């Protein structure tokens, strides 16, 4: 059976966590659940007991929630975007870094350099006709969506920063 534990300094502040197969824990350490060991910074040792350190718990919750929100933001920014060409073809187009870089290079090269009149959809389908104006508008829509998603992330992080309890922090979530 695995025993989980949290180690503490002489003042009761947590210094780390671990687990052991044989049940032996360090002197001064306290046994705990796997979840408590995973979030060891949220606890203190007081009178030989494991107690929640509210300030550390809220701080840890905020840090974890912001990391989650950033990951969800990053996921959302690369989702394909639906766009209808000037010719009336509606498709989803890729929004990953490589696709955006290629689109930016194509647009910055100018209308004179635009000769293929085609572009690839997110599924790899050749979209034709795909005019220079389509490339400009698609890039503009992608950049606008990225800006909106960034604004949303900043708003959510601001809400996390002002939350006072762990429960309040955990209720702030990303939604598509």
C-alpha positions as CSV (number, residue, x, y, z in Angstrom):
1,X,0.0,0.0,0.0
2,X,1.3,3.5,-0.9
3,X,1.5,6.0,1.9
4,X,1.5,9.7,1.0
5,X,2.9,12.4,3.2
6,X,3.8,16.1,3.5
7,X,7.0,17.3,5.1
8,X,7.2,20.5,7.2
9,X,9.8,22.9,8.6
10,X,10.0,23.6,12.4
11,X,7.4,26.4,12.0
12,X,4.8,24.1,10.4
13,X,5.3,25.4,6.9
14,X,5.2,22.7,4.1
15,X,8.5,21.9,2.4
16,X,7.5,19.1,0.1
17,X,5.5,15.9,-0.4
18,X,6.2,12.3,-1.2
19,X,5.0,8.7,-1.1
20,X,6.4,5.5,0.1
21,X,5.5,1.8,-0.5
22,X,6.5,0.5,2.9
23,X,4.6,3.1,4.9
24,X,7.6,4.7,6.5
25,X,7.5,8.5,6.5
26,X,10.1,11.1,7.6
27,X,10.1,12.3,11.2
28,X,7.9,15.4,11.5
29,X,6.1,14.5,8.3
30,X,2.3,13.9,8.3
31,X,0.4,11.2,6.4
32,X,-2.1,12.5,3.9
33,X,-4.2,11.6,0.9
34,X,-2.8,11.5,-2.7
35,X,-4.7,14.7,-3.5
36,X,-3.3,16.5,-0.4
37,X,0.2,15.4,-1.4
38,X,-0.4,16.7,-4.9
39,X,-1.4,20.1,-3.4
40,X,1.0,20.1,-0.5
41,X,1.5,23.9,-0.6
42,X,-2.1,24.4,0.6
43,X,-1.4,22.8,4.0
44,X,0.3,23.6,7.3
45,X,1.1,21.5,10.4
46,X,-0.5,22.9,13.5
47,X,-0.5,21.0,16.8
48,X,0.6,17.9,15.0
49,X,-2.4,18.0,12.7
50,X,-2.7,18.7,8.9
51,X,-4.7,21.9,8.4
52,X,-5.6,23.9,5.4
53,X,-3.6,27.1,5.0
54,X,-6.4,29.3,3.5
55,X,-4.0,31.8,2.0
56,X,-1.8,29.2,0.4
57,X,-4.8,27.2,-0.7
58,X,-6.4,30.2,-2.5
59,X,-3.0,31.1,-4.0
60,X,-2.4,27.6,-5.3
61,X,-6.0,27.4,-6.7
62,X,-5.4,30.7,-8.5
63,X,-2.1,29.5,-10.0
64,X,-3.7,26.2,-11.1
65,X,-6.8,28.0,-12.5
66,X,-4.7,30.5,-14.5
67,X,-2.6,27.7,-16.0
68,X,-5.9,25.9,-17.0
69,X,-7.3,29.1,-18.5
70,X,-4.1,29.8,-20.5
71,X,-4.1,26.2,-21.8
72,X,-7.8,26.6,-22.9
73,X,-6.9,29.9,-24.5
74,X,-4.1,28.3,-26.4
75,X,-6.3,25.4,-27.5
76,X,-9.0,27.8,-28.7
77,X,-6.6,30.0,-30.7
78,X,-5.6,27.1,-33.0
79,X,-9.1,25.8,-33.7
80,X,-10.0,26.1,-37.4
81,X,-12.0,29.1,-38.3
82,X,-15.0,29.1,-40.7
83,X,-14.7,31.5,-43.6
84,X,-16.8,32.1,-46.7
85,X,-14.8,33.1,-49.8
86,X,-15.8,35.9,-52.1
87,X,-16.9,33.1,-54.5
88,X,-19.3,31.7,-51.9
89,X,-17.3,28.6,-50.7
90,X,-17.6,28.1,-46.9
91,X,-14.8,26.0,-45.4
92,X,-12.9,25.8,-42.2
93,X,-9.3,27.1,-42.4
94,X,-6.4,26.3,-40.2
95,X,-5.2,28.7,-37.5
96,X,-2.1,27.2,-36.2
97,X,1.2,29.2,-36.2
98,X,2.4,27.7,-39.5
99,X,-0.8,28.4,-41.3
100,X,-1.0,32.0,-40.0
101,X,2.7,32.6,-40.9
102,X,2.1,31.4,-44.4
103,X,-1.0,33.5,-44.8
104,X,0.8,36.6,-43.4
105,X,3.7,36.1,-45.8
106,X,1.3,35.7,-48.7
107,X,-0.6,38.9,-47.8
108,X,2.6,40.9,-47.1
109,X,4.0,39.9,-50.5
110,X,1.1,41.9,-52.1
111,X,-1.5,41.4,-54.8
112,X,1.1,41.2,-57.5
113,X,2.7,38.1,-56.0
114,X,-0.7,36.4,-55.6
115,X,-0.9,34.1,-58.6
116,X,-2.1,30.7,-57.5
117,X,-5.6,31.8,-56.6
118,X,-5.9,28.8,-54.3
119,X,-5.6,28.0,-50.5
120,X,-5.9,24.9,-48.4
121,X,-8.7,24.3,-46.0
122,X,-8.2,22.8,-42.5
123,X,-9.0,19.4,-44.0
124,X,-6.4,19.8,-46.8
125,X,-8.9,20.5,-49.5
126,X,-7.8,22.9,-52.2
127,X,-10.1,25.9,-52.2
128,X,-10.3,27.7,-55.6
129,X,-11.0,30.4,-56.4
130,X,-9.3,32.0,-53.4
131,X,-8.5,35.6,-54.2
132,X,-6.0,37.9,-52.7
133,X,-8.9,39.7,-51.0
134,X,-10.0,36.4,-49.5
135,X,-6.5,36.0,-48.0
136,X,-6.6,39.5,-46.5
137,X,-10.1,38.9,-45.0
138,X,-9.3,35.5,-43.7
139,X,-6.1,36.8,-42.0
140,X,-8.1,39.7,-40.6
141,X,-10.8,37.4,-39.2
142,X,-8.1,35.1,-37.6
143,X,-6.4,38.1,-36.0
144,X,-9.7,39.5,-34.7
145,X,-10.6,36.1,-33.2
146,X,-7.2,35.9,-31.6
147,X,-7.5,39.4,-30.2
148,X,-11.0,38.5,-28.8
149,X,-9.8,35.3,-27.2
150,X,-6.9,37.2,-25.6
151,X,-9.3,39.8,-24.2
152,X,-11.4,37.0,-22.8
153,X,-8.3,35.4,-21.2
154,X,-7.3,38.7,-19.6
155,X,-10.9,39.2,-18.2
156,X,-10.9,35.7,-16.8
157,X,-7.5,36.0,-15.2
158,X,-8.6,39.3,-13.7
159,X,-11.6,37.5,-12.2
160,X,-9.3,34.8,-10.8
161,X,-7.0,37.5,-9.3
162,X,-9.9,39.1,-7.4
163,X,-11.6,35.8,-6.2
164,X,-11.3,35.4,-2.4
165,X,-12.0,31.7,-2.0
166,X,-10.8,28.5,-3.6
167,X,-14.4,27.7,-4.6
168,X,-14.8,31.1,-6.2
169,X,-11.6,30.6,-8.1
170,X,-12.6,27.1,-9.4
171,X,-15.9,28.4,-10.7
172,X,-14.1,30.7,-13.2
173,X,-14.0,28.6,-16.3
174,X,-13.3,28.9,-20.0
175,X,-16.3,28.3,-22.3
176,X,-16.2,28.3,-26.1
